[in-house]
């Protein structure tokens, strides 16, 4: 079994998206999100806020 996993792919036109999934303990894990090749600082901030909200909603659904 592979310890850590990641997924990469195209995102919103020319950007790239990478998710990382990392086991921390038997009952905890870490998810990382990286979006690269964005056109402007404004795009970076928009993506940062959207993913921050999405991951917070996921944590709430999972009881964290």
Secondary structure, 3 states (H helix, E strand, C coil): CCCCEEEEEEECCCEEEEEEEEEEECCEEEEEEEEECCCCHHHHHHHHHHHHHHHHHHHHHCCC
